Amino acid sequence: MKQLLLSIALLVASCTSNRWHDYDTSSQDVVMDPTEESYAEHIELLESWAADSDQPMPPGLYAELAYWLAKVGRYPEAEAALQKELALYPQAEKFLTALRAMVIPAEPAQTVAPGEPAPAEAPAATGEVQP
C-alpha cells in the first residue's frame, strides 16, 4: 500500500513540474499570435530554462532563444545564445552559422533621430553595372 501511495505521489509531482507543457503553450502562442507580449513571454521562458543550473539546456533551445532575441532586435544577446549552443553542441556548427546569417545583420541598422531624413539607400546588387 505504501508503494502504491508513493508511486501516485511521484506521478502527480512529475506531472505538475513538467516544464514542457509551458514550452508547448508558449511556442504555440508566439507562432499563432506574434505580438511583443508573446515574444517577451517566450523569451522569458527560454531564459529561465537557460538560468536553471539543475538541468542543462536541451539541444536547439539556445538556438531558438537566439532566433527570438534577434527577432526583437536584441542582437548581442542572440549572438551570446548562439555561442552557448555552439559550445554545448559543436556538431551543429553549420546550422548555427546559417542561422546567424539569417537572423543577425552583418551591420547594425542605422538609427535616425526624429525629424531627420532617412539616409539614402544603396542600389540593390543585381549583377548589372549601374550607369
N, C-alpha and C positions, 0 to 999 in steps of 0.2 A: 504494500500500500504506500509506503514511504517513497519507493522508487517511482511509482505512478505519479504521485504528487510532485516530486522533484522534476520529473520529465515534463509535466504540464507547466510548471513554473518556468523552466528553462525555455520551453517553446514559446510561452507568452512573452518572456523577456526578449527573446531573439526577434520576435515579430515587431515589438514596439521600438526596437533600436535599429530597424532596417533603414539605413540611410539611402538605399537605392530607390525607395518609394519617393522620397523627397526629390531625388535627382530626376526620376521619370516625370514627375509633375512639373518640375521647374523647366526641364527640357521642352516639354510639350508647350508650356506657357510661352517660352521665349520664341519658339518657332511659329506657333499659331497666332500669337498676339505680340508682335515685336514692338514693344514700347520701351521707353527709357526705364520705366519701373521694372518691367520683366527682365531687361538686360541686367539691371542692378541686382535684382534678387538672385538671378542665376550666377552671376559673377560672385556674389557674396557666398552662395552655397559652395561653389568650387574653391574659393579662397579659404573657407572654413575647413574643407577637407584637406587642403594643402597644409594648413596650420596644425592639423591633427598629427601629433607625433606617434600616436599609438598604432596607426595603420598607414602604410605607405600609399602614395597616390597610385591608383591603377594606371596601366598603360593608356596613353592617349588623353588623359584628362588634363594634364598640364598643357598639352597642345590645344585642347578645346578651350581652356581658360585663356590661352594666348589669343585664340581667334576672337572670343567675345571681348577681351580687353582692347584688341585692335579695332574692333567694330565700333567701340565707343570712344576711340581716339587716345587710349592710354598705352601708347606705343612702347615706352621704356619698360613698363610692367609686362607687356606682351612679350617683348624680347627676353626678359628675365625668365618668364614661364617657359618659353621655348628652350632656353639654355638648361633649365631644370629637367625638362623632358629628355633632352639630348644626353644629359649626364646620367639619368636613370636608364635610358633605353637607347644606347648608341646605334643599335641596328636600324633605328628609324631616321637616320641622318638625311637620307634622300627625301623622305616625306617631309621632314621638318624644314629642309631647305626650300622645297617647293611651297610649303605653307607660308614660310616667311616672305617669299617673293610675292605671294598673292595678297597678304594682309598687311604687311608693314611697308610703307612707302620708302623708296630709296632716299628721297629728300623730304624733310618735313615741309608741310604746307606753309606757304607764306601767310602771315596774318596781316590784315588790313585794318587800320584804325577807322572807326566810324567817320563817315564823311569824306574819306579819301577815295580816289578812284582805284579800282582793281588793277593790278599790274597786267600789262599786255601779255597774252599767251603766245607761246612759240607755235609756229605752224606744225601741224601733225606730220610725223615722219611717214611718207607714203612710198618712199623709194625713188621718187622722181625728184629731179633737180628743180628747185624753185627759181624763177627768173629774178 
